[in-house]
Amino acid sequence: MLKVAVVGTGNIGKLHAQCYRDNASTQLVAVCDVLPQKAQSFADEFGGRAFSSVAEMLANEAIDIVSVSTGGIENGSHHFEPTIQALEAGKAVLCEKPISNNILEARQMVAKAKEKNVPFGINLNHRFTPAASRLKELQNSGEFGEVLFINMALWFLGGDPPPYQHIRALHPHSIDVMRFFGGDVQRVHCFMTRAEGKAQSWSTLSLNVQFENGAVGHLTGSQDMSWNHPIERCEVGGSKGRAIIDNVFQKLEWMPRDSREKMVLENGIFLCMNEFNDTFPNRINRFVEQVISGEKLDASGEDGLAAQEIIEAAIRSHENGTVEEVIKN
């Protein structure tokens, strides 16, 4: 049985802990938060020993996996230190997205995992749905044909955070889904705007991408919409048909080019996912399986870094009014 530690005791940390508690292959043995009282309260609820220092935790507890569910600036500035400490100690790490809001730190994290030859994954959970898996099956079987375009959208309601929090914190999900079906991105062109009343946040964006395989794509992102309606849509066009994933997990439509018939798989009947939070056990259980088997990780640190490199290229494009090449690592 793999012994697990969770670093960061907020709501996301609780979702991680619940997943490990429910997984027959894992045991939660430690929790860590810089606030000792929060760590102890978390341990009382989910089990394990409470620590306020990652270094102390790693030195005093036998651990196989560390889940880093901290936050920070742009939801990512507190990921670097605990991840590096755990990787240096030879522990498998599952880190929340974004891998980091600082691209130099993100590159160091991936390099450290390679140096230590330990599994390093990112919680890019939007790809871990039955709808996405079924579409990937169509693609892998050849039934879908060659990918020609991907139209992605993620809308929700947010406040007025720092200028680039919207794209750095939320759109690793969108971009990872695009890469999941389209492969690596070569270059991007991005425009951003802000809604009335917002003083600093670039809260709505339009991002054009060109994939290395020649396919094209587009992402519309906005934190000026509403949580009361579907938040995400992914449309993938192939040489043999077109598919749409609606609201992350709720519905998959497949429209073969040479047929009048359409396949519709809906949540609850065919896709068997009750709510968005069900993406967490899907993702975390897959990470555990792959750590045990030793196979290549889905949604790896490299995938998390690739998403952030696209985001940084998009920011450069917005600031400079240019088409930007994506840096490869």
C-alpha atoms as one frame of an Amber mdcrd trajectory, in Angstrom:
protein
   0.000   0.000   0.000   1.331   3.428  -0.958   1.683   5.937   1.857   0.510
   9.440   0.976   0.992  12.956   2.327  -1.136  15.983   1.422   0.483  19.433
   1.559  -2.069  22.237   1.763  -5.308  21.818   3.700  -7.794  23.963   1.780
 -10.814  22.707  -0.127  -8.709  21.187  -2.902  -6.524  19.438  -0.344  -9.654
  17.924   1.161 -10.687  16.565  -2.243  -7.249  14.970  -2.603  -7.459  13.470
   0.881 -10.910  12.009   0.221  -9.629  10.348  -2.938  -6.667   8.753  -1.175
  -8.863   7.686   1.734 -11.220   5.930  -0.695  -8.479   4.284  -2.770  -7.704
   0.731  -1.641  -4.071   1.119  -2.744  -3.259   4.193  -0.642  -3.129   5.279
   2.985  -3.022   8.913   4.065  -0.236   9.049   6.662   0.640  12.758   6.867
  -0.733  16.238   6.242   1.132  19.513   6.194   0.152  23.149   6.456   2.143
  26.173   7.571  -0.621  26.804  10.104  -0.297  24.008  12.696  -3.906  24.281
  13.839  -5.181  23.792  10.288  -2.896  20.801   9.810  -4.115  19.185  13.021
  -7.774  19.793  12.204  -7.227  18.239   8.772  -5.474  15.219  10.319  -8.317
  14.783  12.797 -10.757  14.598   9.894  -8.805  12.501   7.394  -6.139  10.719
   9.429  -2.355  10.839   9.434   0.122  12.921  11.422   0.026  16.699  11.269
   3.108  18.727  10.316   3.766  22.415   9.695   7.041  21.835   7.805   7.486
  19.745   4.657  11.115  19.071   5.541  10.131  17.802   8.985   7.370  15.671
   7.498   9.702  14.055   4.958  12.316  13.393   7.632   9.931  11.770  10.098
   7.368   9.857   8.047   7.688   7.063   5.461   5.961   8.481   2.362   5.591
   7.283  -1.238   3.384  10.032  -2.745   3.085  13.727  -1.931   0.034  15.660
  -3.161   0.797  19.377  -3.358  -2.506  21.261  -3.111  -1.246  24.655  -1.974
  -2.230  27.928  -3.664  -0.524  31.309  -3.607  -0.301  34.097  -6.160  -2.172
  33.153  -9.338  -3.028  29.895  -7.536   0.482  28.574  -8.162   3.274  30.454
  -6.381   3.267  28.074  -3.378   3.750  24.920  -5.477   7.473  25.179  -6.122
   9.065  24.721  -2.698   7.139  21.660  -1.444   7.344  20.007  -4.862  11.110
  20.445  -5.088  11.545  19.189  -1.513   9.473  16.077  -2.197  11.150  15.349
  -5.539  14.589  15.817  -3.973  13.589  13.225  -1.385  12.651  10.795  -4.168
   8.877  10.946  -3.628   6.290  10.749  -6.395   4.466  14.085  -6.603   1.016
  15.058  -7.825   0.843  18.855  -7.959  -2.197  21.030  -8.447  -2.406  23.205
 -11.541  -0.869  25.463 -12.559   2.436  23.661 -12.155   3.682  27.135 -11.154
   2.805  30.705 -12.052   6.542  31.276 -12.568   7.812  29.637 -15.758  11.410
  29.416 -14.527  10.239  27.529 -11.441   8.052  25.272 -13.566  11.053  24.326
 -15.687  13.097  23.581 -12.573  10.370  21.312 -11.195  10.266  19.209 -14.354
  14.063  19.093 -14.501  14.248  17.918 -10.873  11.760  15.105 -11.510  13.850
  13.960 -14.477  17.052  14.207 -12.452  15.607  12.109  -9.632  13.710   9.798
 -12.021  10.518   9.977  -9.957   6.894  10.335 -11.145   5.665  13.914 -11.325
   2.073  14.594 -12.361  -0.210  17.629 -12.530  -3.897  17.646 -11.609  -5.138
  18.532 -15.089  -8.379  16.767 -14.300 -10.515  18.085 -17.176  -9.093  15.407
 -19.469 -10.015  12.632 -17.000 -13.690  12.297 -17.884 -15.590   9.497 -19.617
 -16.467  11.929 -22.423 -12.817  12.815 -23.078 -11.779   9.155 -22.840 -14.447
   8.078 -25.338 -13.420  10.770 -27.801  -9.780   9.744 -27.389 -10.788   6.166
 -28.215 -12.398   7.382 -31.447  -9.224   9.277 -32.255  -6.853   6.401 -31.464
  -8.940   3.907 -33.448  -8.678   5.997 -36.605 -12.440   6.520 -36.748 -12.004
  10.247 -36.166  -9.339  10.747 -38.820  -6.811  13.561 -38.820  -7.441  16.437
 -36.400  -8.044  19.640 -38.366  -9.265  22.117 -35.746 -10.072  22.460 -32.050
 -12.381  25.145 -30.653 -12.182  25.401 -26.866 -14.042  27.654 -24.435 -14.012
  28.088 -20.662 -16.341  30.659 -19.091 -17.024  31.471 -15.441 -17.489  34.423
 -13.093 -14.522  35.925 -11.268 -13.447  39.103  -9.568 -10.651  41.510 -10.443
  -7.437  39.601  -9.591  -3.905  40.501 -10.784  -3.618  41.036 -14.563  -2.769
  37.506 -15.682  -4.302  35.341 -12.964  -7.180  34.395 -15.252  -4.983  32.809
 -17.912  -2.235  31.463 -15.644  -4.491  29.908 -13.019  -7.462  28.609 -15.024
  -6.412  27.987 -18.586  -3.877  25.238 -17.979  -7.077  23.125 -18.018  -8.286
  24.453 -21.384  -4.901  24.255 -23.040  -4.236  20.767 -21.704  -7.505  19.521
 -23.209  -6.510  21.084 -26.532  -3.093  19.406 -26.362  -4.717  16.099 -25.340
  -6.487  15.950 -28.696  -4.234  18.126 -30.880  -0.684  17.538 -29.684   2.026
  20.123 -29.142   1.439  23.773 -30.044   3.946  25.595 -32.236   2.836  29.222
 -32.087   0.083  31.455 -30.747  -1.600  34.821 -31.232  -3.593  36.289 -28.338
  -5.889  39.240 -27.659  -7.165  40.169 -24.194  -9.726  42.598 -22.818 -11.388
  43.391 -19.499 -15.008  43.906 -18.570 -16.430  47.218 -17.385 -15.583  47.862
 -13.759 -12.407  45.785 -13.725  -9.276  47.774 -13.091  -6.456  45.285 -13.520
  -7.519  41.798 -14.633  -7.363  40.781 -18.281 -10.589  38.901 -17.740 -11.510
  37.790 -21.271  -9.193  36.439 -23.942  -9.134  35.123 -27.485  -6.229  32.802
 -28.286  -5.400  31.379 -31.712  -3.032  28.426 -31.857  -1.250  26.458 -34.551
  -0.347  22.891 -33.644   2.917  21.321 -34.725   0.983  18.820 -36.858  -0.583
  21.665 -38.854  -3.987  21.692 -37.151  -5.379  25.013 -35.954  -7.304  25.934
 -32.842  -8.940  28.646 -30.832  -9.596  29.256 -27.141 -12.156  31.728 -25.811
 -11.716  32.294 -22.090 -13.664  34.594 -19.810 -14.190  35.191 -16.123 -16.963
  37.682 -16.923 -19.748  35.144 -17.453 -21.675  33.043 -14.880 -21.393  29.857
 -12.823 -25.113  29.223 -13.430 -24.593  27.804 -16.916 -22.192  25.316 -18.560
 -18.607  26.446 -18.040 -16.712  24.598 -20.768 -17.089  23.403 -24.352 -14.641
  21.545 -26.565 -15.217  21.013 -30.287 -12.774  18.854 -32.237 -12.991  18.645
 -36.021 -11.422  15.711 -37.822 -11.166  14.578 -41.417 -13.832  11.922 -40.725
 -16.172  13.804 -38.422 -16.707  16.324 -35.646 -17.160  15.899 -31.890 -18.320
  18.160 -29.065 -17.754  17.689 -25.324 -20.241  19.822 -23.420 -19.544  21.194
 -19.927 -16.457  19.058 -19.202 -18.297  15.816 -18.513 -22.010  16.157 -19.284
 -22.335  15.134 -22.919 -20.353  13.878 -25.913 -21.699  14.277 -29.447 -20.008
  12.496 -32.352 -21.035  13.444 -35.907 -19.407  11.261 -38.589 -18.827  13.208
 -41.786 -20.327  10.569 -44.105 -23.425   9.752 -42.075 -26.663  11.471 -41.137
 -26.640   9.680 -37.784 -25.174  11.236 -34.653 -23.941   9.479 -31.508 -24.932
  11.229 -28.272 -23.625   9.988 -24.915 -25.036  11.786 -21.899 -23.910  11.941
 -18.305 -25.668   9.653 -15.858 -26.656   7.077 -18.455 -23.634   6.371 -20.631
 -20.870   8.558 -19.190 -21.409   7.728 -15.491 -20.080  10.882 -13.844 -22.344
  12.641 -11.381 -20.601  15.992 -10.931 -17.443  17.920 -11.665 -15.756  16.847
  -8.411 -15.839  13.270  -9.728 -12.964  14.267 -11.997 -10.685  14.291  -8.936
 -10.874  10.568  -8.086 -10.651   9.751 -11.798  -7.432  11.710 -12.067  -5.900
  10.753  -8.710  -6.728   7.064  -9.045  -5.074   7.055 -12.471  -1.965   8.671
 -10.978  -1.822   5.995  -8.274  -2.231   3.229 -10.875   0.601   4.614 -12.954
   2.929   5.094  -9.987   2.351   1.438  -9.086   2.777   0.162 -12.661   5.702
   2.404 -13.527   4.141   3.384 -16.854   4.394   6.819 -18.410   2.168   9.334
 -16.641  -0.914  10.922 -18.139  -0.987  14.678 -17.451   2.650  14.667 -16.417
   4.823  17.500 -15.207   5.951  17.880 -18.813   2.310  18.380 -19.836   1.829
  20.957 -17.094   4.961  22.789 -18.211   3.892  22.672 -21.870   0.590  24.330
 -20.955   2.383  27.095 -19.044   4.802  27.695 -21.929   1.791  28.247 -24.201
   0.310  30.617 -21.627   3.537  32.624 -21.380   3.695  32.816 -25.178   0.092
  34.080 -25.171   0.985  36.791 -22.661   3.956  37.859 -24.803   1.666  37.972
 -27.841  -0.864  40.149 -26.010   1.789  42.536 -24.720   3.723  42.813 -27.982
   0.970  42.441 -30.571   2.870  39.577 -32.181   2.585  35.947 -33.184   4.766
  34.104 -30.677   6.651  30.829 -30.956   6.117  28.468 -28.015   9.315  27.598
 -26.156  10.081  23.865 -26.111  11.802  22.117 -23.224
